[in-house]
């Protein structure tokens, strides 16, 4: 199935029909964007800082 658009009498798009897999992907993207927005003000760490922390916690070897 492909994406389909429903139009009014003037040909203006008024609705869309998506395959379920496409819809699921869109919902996952929306969820990811919401998570990013919620964490926007959190402290950020460089990759080196994360590696050093993982090494210190014994979760990553040198």
JOURFEN-V91531 format. One record per residue. N is the residue number from 1. RES is the residue in one small letter. SS is DSSP state (h for helix, s for strand, l for the rest). OMEGA is omega in radians with two decimals (NA if undefined). Layout:
BEGIN
N;RES;SS;OMEGA / N;RES;SS;OMEGA
END
This chain:
BEGIN
1;x;l;3.10 / 2;x;l;3.08 / 3;x;l;3.14 / 4;x;s;3.09 / 5;x;s;3.04 / 6;x;s;-3.08 / 7;x;s;3.06 / 8;x;l;-3.07 / 9;x;l;-3.14 / 10;x;l;-3.14 / 11;x;l;3.12 / 12;x;l;3.12 / 13;x;s;-3.13 / 14;x;s;-3.14 / 15;x;s;3.13 / 16;x;s;3.06 / 17;x;s;-3.10 / 18;x;l;2.95 / 19;x;l;-3.08 / 20;x;h;3.14 / 21;x;h;3.10 / 22;x;h;3.11 / 23;x;h;3.13 / 24;x;h;3.10 / 25;x;h;3.11 / 26;x;h;3.14 / 27;x;h;3.08 / 28;x;h;3.10 / 29;x;h;3.11 / 30;x;h;3.12 / 31;x;h;3.11 / 32;x;h;3.14 / 33;x;h;3.10 / 34;x;h;3.12 / 35;x;h;3.11 / 36;x;h;-3.13 / 37;x;h;-3.14 / 38;x;h;-3.05 / 39;x;l;-3.05 / 40;x;l;-3.05 / 41;x;l;3.13 / 42;x;l;3.11 / 43;x;l;3.14 / 44;x;l;-3.13 / 45;x;l;3.06 / 46;x;l;3.09 / 47;x;h;3.13 / 48;x;h;3.11 / 49;x;h;3.13 / 50;x;h;3.12 / 51;x;h;-3.13 / 52;x;h;3.12 / 53;x;h;3.11 / 54;x;h;3.08 / 55;x;h;-3.13 / 56;x;h;3.14 / 57;x;l;3.12 / 58;x;l;-3.11 / 59;x;l;3.14 / 60;x;l;3.11 / 61;x;l;-3.13 / 62;x;l;NA
END
